[in-house]
Amino acid sequence: MSNRIETLCVQGGYHPGNGEPRQIPIIQSTTFKYDTSEDMGRLFDLEAEGYFYSRLQNPTCDHVAAKIAALEGGTAAMLTSSGQAANFYAVFNIASCGDHVVSSSSIYGGTYNLFAVTMKRMGVAFTFVPPDCSEEELEAAFQPNTRAVFGETIANPALTVLDIEKFAKAAHAHGVPLIVDNTFATPVLCRPMEWGADIVTHSTTKYMDGHAAALGGCIVDSGRFDWMAHADKFPGLCTPDASYHGITYAERFGKEGAFITKATAQLMRDFGSMLSPQSAFILNLGLESLHVRMARHCENAQAVAEYLEKHPKIAWVRYSGLPGDQYHALAEKYLPQGSCGVVSFGVKGGRTAAEAFMKRLRLGAIATHVADARTCCLHPASSTHRQMNDEELAAAGVSPDLVRLSVGLESKEDLLEDLEQALQSV
Ligand SMILES: Cc1ncc(COP(=O)(O)O)c(C=O)c1O
């Protein structure tokens, strides 16, 4: 199979044989039948490949995970029931009570909450660093118990662009992997593993599905991080797992398979946030057109950003596709084909003006969602980020007047007309 992104979007992950369904079959079965208990036992011991219970693995989900692994250039992947579950599993798979993680402060509000509140309660400590920090500042954030570094390629909603090479270099100097949430860029616009990321996560709920139809998440492993070379830091991967008959994942499954096998065998078994086969099927329909849609999202968003930038009622615009944007140079390096469909901006008059403007949009609906075929908008300070105080909002790059506009696939002209009529009335 070709490695070109367009072909992988359409045909990756599933290769039907003679007379088999052309479309990925939905295996809507919780369980699988075996002739003997010995057959079943070999599956439980991870000695044979196969399915026994859809909480751990399901063939429909595995086909779609294989497609996303191919798109990201990884060796293994797993689907989860949401992006939240993907980020939780990706971090918790290697960092548990007593461990520490360095994270960019410019991340999705839900992920910030997961890290700063819920995982903190579980005993995992986080140090947040600005995405634009110097190498020295980044270096200073590490501790002897640091187990991972985390960031978002294009952060939601601040739209900062992560200097992936800088973060990867620092992580590797400390013998830990870099985890990158690539939700907004998708592998069509950026493949973080080509720049040094070890693990990539996704909220597939966003562009990958693209139609606001199915929640989902994905974790992809590059298969490059040498866990055994840093065995003291990763006992979960490098010493026998008593809950799985003494298997040492890094020994048995190597660099290519250890991370995802452990996340499946332990975390999915115990927490059970599996994607349903129906949702995996819907996700795959989205993936089939991802490359076509991303190009159009970028084209429309670029036009919207350029229009807003010149508008007298707009205070500021953040879109790394704009030459004057603070992140334009990083976007030219990491996102040469476009900066996704999300544009952030402030309406003159602050929070009140922003709310009035959003109410008057006709094509753009107010929705918690983003990265949809239909244009939608959100005021993060009063929704996704409302748990943050002003200081935390500033660190996350979310000002109180910030409007996040997710530019859809409608006609560019219609979108600009809609923005104009809404701004006229503010
Ligand atoms: C960058 C990013 N990561 C993770 C998530 C969480 O994904 P989900 O809503 O699918 O749980 C989101 C949700 O908006 C997101 O934007």
The ligand as an ORCA input file, in Angstrom:
! r2SCAN-3c Opt
* xyz 0 1
  C      -6.943     19.177     21.530
  C      -7.989     18.358     22.226
  N      -7.624     17.250     22.883
  C      -8.543     16.483     23.525
  C      -9.869     16.826     23.555
  C     -10.856     15.960     24.282
  O     -11.528     15.211     23.325
  P     -13.012     14.579     23.542
  O     -13.955     15.729     23.588
  O     -13.169     13.706     22.346
  O     -12.973     13.818     24.815
  C     -10.286     17.962     22.866
  C     -11.707     18.359     22.868
  O     -12.085     19.412     22.405
  C      -9.327     18.759     22.191
  O      -9.655     19.865     21.518
*
